């Protein structure tokens, strides 16, 4: 009887853990934060960006997002809105909803390329999401502008795109893979990235065991873009999102799904 009781307890604990992991993967969690952005024009101070990446097969809910329509200036999508074998109506629904919230911009991730860019480009075009494939868009507030640079997945054109811009321009780059972002040499004020899912399954005290070692130092969160302590050119920051969807298993552990409501702020030293 004791052995049977232990067996039942283990089974119930396993079921409870799976339920918890499923909930973490499907929670609607918006991380609200402010970020000081070098070279940000004063007219952009307080502007808000809804940023999300790695949606994959997850279907967005209008009830979760429609309240942001009057609060968000732009939506930025950091790649992997699809994956191979996805039901395309889900992608179309998601992109329609995001472009309804605010003007939306996206880059490709690795799974997008595998899913099929012909379908995706059609969906982006039909839903009004602007695809930045090694290209630049200009966000405007009054007479001021902000440069939004979309770097295509596995592209090597990031530095050349940034070099086209005036050194005084404020530059936000969307780079799906954070390691590719860290290889940029041209100064940039803010990078928005994803790809890692934060490790997705993170064991306490052990970390993200299934995440490639190369990504463990940039698995999620905010990071300085300075190459070292002597770097005086890179003053910006990079955000690596844990992502809103999942890859492979629809489960997460100690790494809940997230999207970000980012308020842009002028550096204190640059305020009049």
N, C-alpha and C positions, 0 to 999 in steps of 0.2 A: 504493500500500500504506500509506503514512504517513497519508493522509487516511482510509482505511478504519479504520486502527488508532485514530485519534482519534475517529472516529464511534462505533466499538464502545465505546471508553472512556467517552464521554459517555453512551451508552445505559446502560451498566452502572452508572455513577455515579447516573444518574437513577433506576434501579430500586432501587439501594441506599438512596437518599434516601427514596423512597416507602415502602420497608420500614421504615426508621427512623421515619418520620412515623406509619405505622400502629401501630408498637409504642408510641410515645409516647401515642397516643390510647387504647390498650387496656391500658396498664400498670396494675397495682394498687398504688397508692402512697398510704400513709396518713401524713400529716404530723402528728407528735405535738408538741404545744406547750402551755405553761402561759400563762395570762393572768390578771393581777391585775384583779379586778372590784370597782369601788367599791360600797359598801353590801352586799357579799356577806355573808350571815350566817355565823358561824364554823362552824356545823354543815355548811355546803356546801363548806368548804375541802377540796380534793382530789377533789371530785365530777367525773365525766367525762362529756363529751358527744361522741357521734359525730355530726359535722356533714358533710352532703354536699348538693350542689345540682347542677342541670342534668344529670340522668342521661340524659334523652332516650331514645334507643332502646337504650342499652347494658343488657345483662342482667347483674345482679349474680350472683356465684358464692358459694354457701354456704361452700365451703372457704376462701374469702378472709376471711369475716366471722364465722363461728361462734365463733372463739376469743375474740371481743370480748364474748360474751354475759355472761360473769362479770366483765367489766372496765368496762362502760359503764352509766351510770345512766339516760341518756336518749338517744334518737336524734332529731335535728332535721334536717328536710329543707327546703332553701331554695327550692323551686320548680322547675318544668320537669322533672317526673317523666315527662312524656309529650310528644308532638308530633303534629301532624296526620298521619293515616295510620298511626299506630303499631299494632302488634299488641297488643291489650289484655291478653292473657295474660302478656306480658312485664311490663307495669306491675303486674299482680296478683302475679306472682312476686316482683318487687322489693319491693313494699310488705309482702308477707307475711314476707319475709326480714328486713326492717328492723324490723318490729314484733316479730319473734321475738327479736331481739338485746336490745331494751329498749323501754319505752314510747316511742312515736314520735309526733311532731308535724310537721305540714307546712303550708306556705302555697302558694298558686298562683303560678306564673310566667306570662309572656306566652304561651308555647307550650301550657301547660296549658289556657288559655282557648280557644285555637284548636282544640285536640284534642277538647274536649267535656267540660264540667264535669259533665254528667249521669252519664256513664260513670265519671269520676274519683271523684265523691262516693260512688257505689255501691261502688267498689273500696276507698276509704278506710274506709268503714263496715264492709265485710265483713272487711277485714284488720286492723281495730283501730287504724288510724292516725288520730289526731285532727286534723282539718282546722281550722286557725285562720284564719277568714275575717273579718278585722276583729273578732277576739275575743281573750280572755285565758284562759290556763290557769295554774294554780298548781302549782308543783313543791314538794314538801315533804320536809324532813329533820327528823324529830322535831317540835318545836313551831314551827320556822321555815319560812318559805315564800320562794319566788322567783317573780316574776311573768314569765310568758312571753307576750309580746304578738305576735300574728301579724297583720301588716298585708297586706291583700289587694293584688294587683297593680293599680297605677294608682288606688289608693284615696287619699282625702285625709283619712282618719279617724285616721291615726297619732297626731297630736298630741292629739286628743280622747280616744283610748284611753289614752294615757299619763297624761293629766290626771286620769283617773278614779282613779288609784292614789296611794297615800300617797307623799309626797316621800321618806320614809325607806325605802320598799320597794326592793329590788333588782330591776331591770327588764332583761330580755333581750328584744330585739325581733328578729323575723325579717322582713326586707324584701328581696324578691327583687332589686330594682333598686337599686344603690348610690346613684345620683343621687337617687332618691326618698328614700332613707335620709338623705342629707345635707340634705334640705329639712326634716327634722323639727326643730322648735324646742324641744319639751319635752325635759327631761333624760332620758337613758337611759344605762344602764351598759355595755351590750354590744349591738352589732348584728351579726347574721349575714346575709350577703348573697351574691350570685352574679351571674348574668346575663351577665357579660362573657366567660366562658370564658378569662379572662386574655389575650384576643386570639386564642387558639387557634393561629394561625400567626404566630410572632414571629421576625422576621429580625434576627440579631445586628447591633448598631450602628444599626438602623433602627427597631426596636420592632414593636409589633403593627399592621401596615400596614392590615389590614382592619377594625380596631376604630374605631368612631365617635370623633372627636376629643374629644367631651365626656367620654368614659369613660377616656381614656388616663392621666389622673392618678390614677384609682382602678381600674386594670385588674385588680390582684390584690394580696393581702397585707393587712397591718394598717395602719390609719389612725386618727389621733386625730379625735375628734368636735368638738374645739374650733373655733369659727367663726374665731377670731383669737387673738392673744396676750393679749387682755384678757378673753377669755371665761372666767368663773369658774363657770358653771353646768354646762357639759358637761365631764365628767371621763372619759367613757367612750371605748371604742375600737370600731372596725368591722373585721370580717374580710370580705374579698371573695375568695371561692374561685374557683379556675380551673375548677372543675366536674369531674364525673366522666365525662360523656359528651361528645358533639360535636354541633355544629350544621352542617347541610349536608354537608360532606365528613367521612368518618370518619378524619380525619388531624389531627395536631398537629405543631408544630415549635417547639422550644425552649420548650415550654409543656406539660409532661406532665400528664395527668389526675391529679386528687387528691381525696381526702377528708381529713377532719381529726379527730383525736382530741384534744379540748381539755380540759385540766385546769383547773378554776376555782380561783383562789387569792384569799384575802383580802388586801387591800392591806397592805403591811408596816406602814404608819402606823396601821392599824386593828386590828392584832393585839394581844391583851392582853399 
